[in-house]
């Protein structure tokens, strides 16, 4: 089972603020789900979860627009928040030391409703960015690492273009071509659709 909730709010970093729409993904079955990126509106996410158990709230990274509903959603559902600890500095910008999370590790497997997500550490957009590979669904949840049309943004603090290109080349483009890429914003794409453009992105440099 795969479901998407689109929530709206703002992203703020380095003194700027932008309006954004975020994809919140629910992965699992009839009784339990994993929530990927609790963005903006905890109530809307909880409503879509319904009576199911939330096994975890999994953060692809700690930019505020991907975590700003995590505390409230955790309170509503009793679910733990999971985040790669390399994004601690970004987490603290939103929550300080008030909200605990359980660290994610590269290669870790998360499961809900018979579907397994493997954690792929894909730094670049942020130091602790991860993608979540669901081989059962022939899908990967890419957060802000890979979009339809190219890599995620790397022009702000704690990001690196060279690192995100390395992550995409080594961790994502090695997945089967038919793998669907479910992104943190906007439309989904596929590994096959994006792979031919790697050299073009490198030449463009952004």
Buried (B, 14 or more C-beta within 10 A) or exposed (E): BBEEBBBEBEBBBEEEEEEBEBBBBBBBEEEBBBBBBBBBBBEBBBEBBEEBBBBBBBBBBBBBBBBBBBBBBBEBBEBBBBBBBBBBEBBEBBBEEEBEBEEBEEEBEBBBBEBBBBBBBBBBBBBBBBBBBBBEBBBBBBBBBBBBEBBBBBEEEBBBBEBBBBBBBEBBBEBEEEBBBBBBBEEBBBBBBBBEEBEEBEEEEE
